[in-house]
Amino acid sequence: MKVKSDFILRKISDSYVVVPVGDAVVDFSGLVNLNESGAMLFELLQKGCEESDLTDALLKEYDVSREIAAADVKKFVSKVKDAGILE
């Protein structure tokens, strides 16, 4: 999985937002707000990775069980897919 090149992550003050650029501006209206863990996952997806890599990243960063991390990753990936942000 990988984020489409027409979406970038920006930190504005204490918030993270995904912004459409280029051709995506026409098809995608608005911004996507992310928390710190969402921003970390988004950055990994910009490089290209699988759900298991995202789960491992959450486990390395946070004190949660594998089941909770995997469920959170599935939810996150589903939302960015539904938004049309992934290739």
Buried (B, 14 or more C-beta within 10 A) or exposed (E): BEBBEBBBBEEEEEEBBBBBEEEBEEEBEEEBEBEEBBBBBBBBBBEEBEBEBBBBBBBEEEEBEEEEBBEBBEEBBEEBEEBEBBE
